[in-house]
Amino acid sequence: MPTPGAATVRYGGNTSCVEVRADGELIVLDAGTGIRPLGLELAREFNGAGIDMTLLITHTHWDHIQGFPFFLPAYESKNTIRVLGFEGARQGLGSTLAGQMESPYFPIALQQMPGNVLIEELQSFDFKIGAVHAQAMTVNHPGITVGYRLNTSAGAVSYLPDNEPFHENQHGHPRERIDMHNRKLIDFVRGSDVLILDSQYDSDEYSSHIGWGHGCVDEVVRLAILGEVKRLYLFHHDPAHDDERIDTMLAHARKLAEGSGVNVFAATEGEVVVLGKG
């Protein structure tokens, strides 16, 4: 667990799952395939002691929920897992999570999981998870999709894994108007100690993927600079990109951010970032 006044962020890289521990809370962002190895790590760490955690779901596209049936803590009756989401989450999210576990897709139904899985619909974009002040905003991605900001005593973590910023190639508007359209997003992430943001495409790829709901590295870096964030983590890597391609995109992003005060990284599976003391 983090020391008092510190927070830890552990990445799933391209597996749509990020763990945040802060102010006595264990918060998991999305339940992609990365939640399976996370669950194994948590089971080893807690070693039979009860786990009390919150799972925030940004949206129900398969790459953000398909790991949940394999999440080991959900099979232990001592554990409590609160699953939070928006827009009919209690029925909509519940039925979606249950649907992917129905026969013939999976041998165990959601209702048969021994853990205490509590699905709740969020009623406000501003809410509390224990001592953590959480915020949400809708983003530009097909379907109902949100991003989250966790304001902890050690710093702010903003997580927007699927988002396509407004871009001049998409709308043909001048740069000033594009920045105005992106203002809500810029204000939402402003001053974040860690910004985890969809950066799937480079500029060449983006030109043929406009409207797909994913970010272009050039625009992502610009938003991070305008938002005066401290650390930008390129996220939602394209499955077709190998490590060399991601390194090339990272080098380009760092060049764009030179002199801005924004430090740019590529999210790496299993990487741990510590904020604050400790």
C-alpha positions in Angstrom: 0.0 0.0 0.0 1.2 3.6 -0.6 2.7 5.4 2.3 0.7 8.3 3.8 0.7 11.3 1.4 1.6 9.1 -1.6 -0.4 7.4 -4.3 0.6 4.7 -6.7 -0.5 4.2 -10.3 0.0 0.8 -12.0 -0.5 0.4 -15.7 -2.0 -2.3 -17.9 -0.3 -0.8 -20.9 -2.6 -1.7 -23.8 -4.9 -3.8 -21.7 -7.4 -1.2 -20.6 -6.8 -1.6 -16.9 -5.1 0.8 -14.5 -4.8 0.5 -10.7 -4.7 3.6 -8.4 -4.0 3.4 -4.7 -4.4 6.6 -2.7 -5.8 7.8 0.6 -6.6 4.3 1.8 -8.6 3.4 -1.4 -7.9 0.8 -4.0 -9.4 2.0 -7.3 -9.3 0.1 -10.6 -10.0 1.9 -13.9 -11.7 -0.4 -16.4 -11.6 -4.2 -16.7 -9.8 -5.1 -19.9 -7.6 -8.2 -20.0 -5.0 -6.5 -17.7 -7.4 -7.0 -14.8 -6.6 -10.8 -14.8 -2.9 -10.4 -13.9 -3.8 -7.6 -11.5 -6.2 -9.9 -9.8 -3.5 -12.6 -9.3 -1.2 -10.0 -7.8 -3.9 -8.7 -5.4 -4.7 -12.3 -4.3 -1.0 -12.9 -3.5 -0.7 -9.6 -1.7 -3.8 -9.8 0.5 -3.3 -13.5 1.0 -6.8 -14.3 2.2 -7.6 -10.9 3.8 -10.6 -9.2 2.5 -10.2 -6.8 -0.4 -12.4 -3.7 -0.6 -12.1 -2.0 -3.9 -13.9 0.2 -6.5 -14.0 -0.5 -10.2 -14.7 2.4 -12.5 -15.9 1.6 -16.0 -15.5 4.2 -18.7 -17.7 2.3 -21.2 -18.7 -1.2 -22.1 -16.8 -1.9 -25.3 -15.4 -5.3 -25.0 -11.8 -4.4 -24.6 -12.8 -2.6 -21.3 -14.8 -5.3 -19.7 -13.7 -8.7 -21.1 -11.2 -9.3 -18.3 -13.7 -9.2 -15.5 -14.8 -12.9 -15.7 -11.2 -13.8 -15.0 -10.7 -11.4 -12.1 -9.7 -13.7 -9.2 -10.8 -11.4 -6.3 -14.4 -11.7 -7.6 -14.3 -15.3 -6.6 -13.6 -14.7 -2.9 -16.5 -14.1 -0.6 -14.5 -11.9 1.7 -14.0 -9.4 -1.0 -16.3 -6.4 -1.9 -16.1 -5.0 -5.5 -18.1 -1.9 -6.2 -18.6 -1.5 -10.0 -19.5 2.1 -10.9 -20.6 3.5 -14.3 -23.1 5.9 -15.9 -26.3 5.8 -17.9 -28.3 2.9 -16.6 -25.3 1.1 -15.2 -27.2 -0.9 -12.7 -29.2 -2.6 -15.4 -27.2 -1.8 -18.5 -23.8 -2.5 -17.2 -25.0 -5.3 -15.1 -26.7 -7.0 -18.1 -23.6 -6.4 -20.2 -21.2 -7.9 -17.7 -23.6 -10.8 -17.1 -24.2 -11.3 -20.8 -20.5 -12.0 -21.6 -20.6 -14.7 -18.8 -23.7 -16.5 -20.0 -23.5 -20.0 -21.5 -22.1 -20.9 -24.0 -19.5 -18.1 -23.6 -18.4 -18.8 -20.0 -19.0 -21.6 -17.5 -19.8 -19.4 -14.4 -22.6 -16.8 -14.4 -22.0 -13.3 -12.9 -24.5 -14.1 -10.2 -22.5 -17.2 -9.2 -19.4 -15.3 -8.4 -18.8 -15.7 -4.7 -17.4 -12.2 -4.2 -19.7 -9.3 -3.3 -20.0 -7.6 -6.6 -22.1 -4.5 -6.3 -23.0 -2.6 -9.5 -24.1 1.0 -9.0 -25.1 3.8 -11.4 -23.4 7.1 -10.8 -25.8 10.0 -10.5 -23.3 12.8 -10.6 -20.1 13.7 -12.5 -18.7 14.8 -9.2 -18.5 12.1 -6.4 -16.4 10.6 -3.6 -14.6 7.3 -3.3 -13.7 7.4 0.4 -11.4 10.4 0.8 -10.7 10.6 -3.0 -12.6 13.3 -4.9 -13.5 11.8 -8.2 -14.8 13.6 -11.3 -16.1 12.4 -14.7 -16.8 13.9 -18.1 -18.2 12.5 -21.4 -15.7 12.2 -24.2 -15.7 11.9 -27.9 -16.0 8.1 -28.5 -18.7 6.0 -30.1 -21.5 5.2 -27.5 -21.7 6.5 -24.0 -18.1 6.9 -22.8 -16.6 8.9 -19.9 -13.2 9.8 -18.6 -12.3 10.0 -14.9 -10.2 12.3 -12.8 -9.1 11.2 -9.3 -8.0 14.0 -7.0 -5.9 12.5 -4.3 -3.9 14.0 -1.5 -0.7 13.1 -3.5 -1.9 14.6 -6.8 -4.4 14.2 -9.6 -4.7 11.3 -12.0 -6.7 11.8 -15.1 -7.7 8.8 -17.2 -9.3 9.1 -20.7 -8.4 5.9 -22.5 -10.8 6.3 -25.4 -11.2 9.8 -26.8 -10.8 11.6 -30.1 -9.9 15.3 -29.5 -11.5 17.8 -31.9 -9.0 18.2 -34.8 -8.7 20.6 -37.7 -8.5 17.6 -40.1 -11.9 16.4 -38.8 -13.9 19.6 -38.9 -12.0 22.0 -41.0 -12.2 24.8 -38.4 -9.3 27.2 -37.7 -7.0 26.2 -34.8 -8.5 28.8 -32.4 -12.0 27.3 -32.8 -10.6 23.7 -32.4 -9.0 24.8 -29.1 -12.3 26.2 -28.0 -14.1 22.9 -28.8 -11.4 21.1 -26.8 -11.6 23.6 -23.8 -13.8 21.3 -21.7 -11.3 18.5 -22.0 -8.3 20.9 -21.4 -10.0 22.3 -18.3 -10.8 18.8 -17.0 -7.2 17.5 -17.1 -5.6 20.9 -16.1 -2.8 20.5 -13.7 -2.9 16.7 -13.6 0.1 15.1 -12.1 -0.6 12.1 -14.4 -2.6 12.2 -17.6 -3.4 8.8 -19.2 -4.8 9.6 -22.6 -5.8 7.8 -25.8 -2.9 8.2 -28.3 -3.5 5.4 -30.7 -2.5 7.0 -34.0 0.3 9.0 -35.4 -0.6 11.8 -37.8 -0.3 9.7 -41.0 -2.6 7.0 -39.5 -5.1 9.4 -38.1 -5.9 10.9 -41.5 -7.5 7.6 -42.5 -9.2 7.0 -39.1 -11.0 10.3 -38.5 -14.2 9.8 -36.6 -13.1 6.4 -35.2 -13.0 7.9 -31.6 -9.3 7.6 -30.9 -6.5 10.2 -30.5 -3.7 11.4 -32.6 -0.3 11.8 -30.8 0.2 15.3 -32.1 -3.1 16.6 -30.8 -2.8 14.7 -27.6 0.5 16.4 -26.8 -1.0 19.8 -27.6 -3.8 19.2 -25.2 -1.4 18.1 -22.5 0.6 21.3 -23.0 -2.5 23.5 -22.9 -3.7 21.7 -19.8 -0.3 22.2 -18.1 -0.1 18.6 -17.0 3.1 17.2 -15.4 3.3 13.8 -16.9 1.5 12.5 -20.1 1.2 8.8 -20.6 0.4 7.7 -24.2 -2.2 5.0 -23.8 -4.5 2.7 -25.8 -1.6 1.6 -28.0 -2.7 0.2 -31.4 -2.5 -3.6 -31.2 -0.7 -3.5 -34.6 2.1 -1.4 -33.2 5.1 -3.2 -31.8 7.5 -1.8 -29.2 9.7 -0.2 -31.9 6.7 1.7 -33.4 5.6 2.9 -30.0 9.1 4.1 -29.2 9.1 6.1 -32.4 5.8 7.7 -31.5 7.1 8.4 -28.0 10.2 10.1 -29.4 8.0 12.2 -31.7 5.8 13.2 -28.8 8.7 14.2 -26.6 10.1 16.4 -29.4 6.7 18.1 -29.6 6.6 18.7 -25.9 10.2 20.1 -25.6 10.3 23.2 -23.5 6.7 22.9 -22.3 7.3 21.3 -18.9 5.2 18.2 -19.9 7.1 14.9 -19.5 5.9 12.3 -21.9 6.0 8.5 -21.5 4.4 5.5 -23.1 2.3 3.4 -20.7 4.0 0.1 -20.1 2.3 -3.0 -18.7 3.2 -3.5 -15.1 4.8 -0.1 -14.7 4.3 1.6 -11.3 4.4 5.4 -10.8 4.5 6.9 -7.3 3.1 10.3 -6.6 3.9 12.4 -3.6 6.0 11.1 -0.8 7.3 7.5 -0.4 
